[in-house]
Amino acid sequence: MEDISLNVLDIAENSVRAKATLIGIKIHENRQEDYLSISISDNGCGMSSEQVNAVTDPFYTTRTTRKVGLGVPFFKMAAEMSGGSFRINSVLNEGTAVRADFGLSHVDRMPLGDMPATMVTLIQCNPEIDFLYTHQLDEEDFVLDTREIREILEGVPLNEPKVAIFLKSYLDEQISRLYQDNPDISPT
Amino acid sequence: MKSLAELQALRDEMKGKIGIRHDEKDNIRIVVGMATCGIAAGARPVLQALTEEVEKRKLDNVTIAQTGCIGICQYEPVVEIYEGNKDKVTYVKMTPEKMVRIINDHIVNGNIINEFVIGNNAK
C-alpha cells in the first residue's frame, strides 16, 4: 500500500465483513509528541484470542480464494517500520479495535494519504453502516458522524452519487481547514 | 465552503426522484473489487471516477457496489458489469481513464470494450 489511508480502507473492510453496524475511525496527529495514531474500531463479531494471534500472520486468512491475508500484516509492518507500534484487541460478539501508532517525523513513515477518499469509499459502498470519523490535529479536531448525515438526508441513501461527491468535497475542505487553521508551532 | 446546510438542499432535490422505480431489466449493477489486492492495485480512484461519471451522465439506472476478493488478484483493479439477463462482463487492470471510457462506450452506447475484458488479458 502506498499510504496509510489505503491501509485504513483495507482494515475497515474487515470490520464490514465482521458485520459491524458502527465503525469508528480516528486519526490523531500529535506534532508536539511526534506521533500519528490510527484507530479502527467496530462492533462486529470479534475474534477469539487464537484468531487475534493468527491475524498478523500473512499466511492466515478467512477467505477461500487465496492462501494469504495481507491487510493486517501490511499495516503492522508499516507502523513498525516508522518506529511505531501495532496492536489488536478483540472480544467475540462484541467487536475489534485495531490501533497503529506511527513515528510522525520518522524518515520511513508512509504518508497519511487521502482520508476523505477512504471515508467516502467506505460510506458509499456500505450505506447501511454508520461511520464515526474523527481527525484530530494536536488539540483541534473535525468529526463526521454518518448518523447525523443520515438524519439530514431523511431517507435519501448515502450511496447516491451526488451524496458521495458532496461528502468528498466537504471532507476535503474541512480537513484542509483543520491544517490551515493550526500551523505547526512545535519546536524543530 | 461546503456546509451541511448544502446537504439539506441536496436532500430536497433528491427526495422527489427516489420514488421512481426502474424496470428490473433496465438496471445495471457495476461492482468494483475492493479487497486488499484491489485497494493496493488502485481500485479506490476507479470507484471515484465511476461515481463522478455516473453522476455527470445522469445514469439513474446504475447501481454501484463493491465486492471482496474474486481470486484474480493479478488482474486487479477489477470491475464487473451486471445487466439484466446479459452475461456478466469482467473488466480487468482498470484505471480511472478506462472506467470513463467504459461508461461511455459500454453503459451508455452498449458497446463492450473487448480490449479491457478479462478474456483478452489472460496471462
HADDOCK unambig.tbl for C-alpha pairs under 7 A between the chains (distance, minus, plus):
assign (segid A and resid 1 and name CA) (segid B and resid 40 and name CA) 5.13 0.50 0.50
assign (segid A and resid 6 and name CA) (segid B and resid 39 and name CA) 6.64 0.50 0.50
assign (segid A and resid 10 and name CA) (segid B and resid 35 and name CA) 6.80 0.50 0.50
assign (segid A and resid 10 and name CA) (segid B and resid 36 and name CA) 5.77 0.50 0.50
assign (segid A and resid 65 and name CA) (segid B and resid 69 and name CA) 6.92 0.50 0.50
assign (segid A and resid 65 and name CA) (segid B and resid 70 and name CA) 6.78 0.50 0.50
assign (segid A and resid 65 and name CA) (segid B and resid 71 and name CA) 4.84 0.50 0.50
assign (segid A and resid 66 and name CA) (segid B and resid 71 and name CA) 6.37 0.50 0.50
assign (segid A and resid 71 and name CA) (segid B and resid 36 and name CA) 5.87 0.50 0.50
assign (segid A and resid 125 and name CA) (segid B and resid 65 and name CA) 5.68 0.50 0.50
assign (segid A and resid 125 and name CA) (segid B and resid 66 and name CA) 5.95 0.50 0.50
assign (segid A and resid 152 and name CA) (segid B and resid 8 and name CA) 6.19 0.50 0.50
assign (segid A and resid 153 and name CA) (segid B and resid 8 and name CA) 6.71 0.50 0.50
assign (segid A and resid 153 and name CA) (segid B and resid 11 and name CA) 5.30 0.50 0.50
assign (segid A and resid 156 and name CA) (segid B and resid 11 and name CA) 6.50 0.50 0.50
assign (segid A and resid 156 and name CA) (segid B and resid 14 and name CA) 6.86 0.50 0.50
assign (segid A and resid 156 and name CA) (segid B and resid 15 and name CA) 6.42 0.50 0.50
assign (segid A and resid 161 and name CA) (segid B and resid 51 and name CA) 5.57 0.50 0.50
assign (segid A and resid 161 and name CA) (segid B and resid 55 and name CA) 5.84 0.50 0.50
assign (segid A and resid 162 and name CA) (segid B and resid 55 and name CA) 6.58 0.50 0.50
assign (segid A and resid 170 and name CA) (segid B and resid 2 and name CA) 5.44 0.50 0.50
assign (segid A and resid 170 and name CA) (segid B and resid 3 and name CA) 6.92 0.50 0.50
